[in-house]
Amino acid sequence: MNIFLFTTIAVTALTIFVLIYSYSLQFFSLSKKGKEWRERIKQDTLVGLAIIFLTLISCFLWVIFIYFRIFV
């Protein structure tokens, strides 16, 4: 159970890191080459998808952990 709690906290920390990273993207002024690279790999889309899936996984892990903590 301790390992599962650690995993849940680690995923939550990663989610918070990605959220802060996505918020700070607008503050970085990119050169012309950096903007081309950002548009080519669609970085905003990838960060958005990462936020969605990491938040989903994090919420499910916390729900499972709390369920086992209360009922098992």
N, C-alpha and C positions, 0 to 999 in steps of 0.2 A: 504494500500500500504506500510505503514511503517513496518507492521508485516511481509509482504512478503520480504521486503528488509532485515530485520533482519534475517529471515530464510535463505535467500540466502547467506548472509555474514557468518552465523554460519556454513552452509554446506561447504563453501569455506575454512573456518578456519579449520574445521575437515579434509578436504582433504589435506591441507598443513601439518597438524600435521601427518597424515598417511604417506605422502611422506617423511617427515623428519625422521620419525620412520623407514621406510623401508630402507632409506639410512644408518641409524646408526646401523642396525642389524649386519653388518659385523664387526663392531668395538668391539662388546661384545664377550669376550672369554667365552665360556660356558664350564661347567664341563661335564663329561661323561654323567651324568644323564640329564643335560640340553639338550645336543645334542640328546639323545634318545627321550626326550619329544618333541623337535622341529621337529624331523623326524616323530614321531608318529602322531602328529596332522597336519603335513604339513603346518607349520606356514608361510613359504615363499609363498606357493600357496594361502593361505587365505589372506595374506597381498596384494598380487598381484591382487586378485579379488576385494578386498576392494578398492584399488586404481582405478581400472577400473570403478567400479560402482559409487564410490563417485565423480570421475571426470565427468562421464557422467551426473549424477544428477546435479552437480554444473553448468556445461555448459548449460544444459537445463533451469535451474532456472534463470541464467543470461540472456539467450536469451529471455525468457518469460518476465522477468522484464524490459529489455530494450525495447521490443516490446510494452508493456503497457505504458511505460514512454513516448515513442515517439508518438504512434498512438492513445492513449486513453486519 
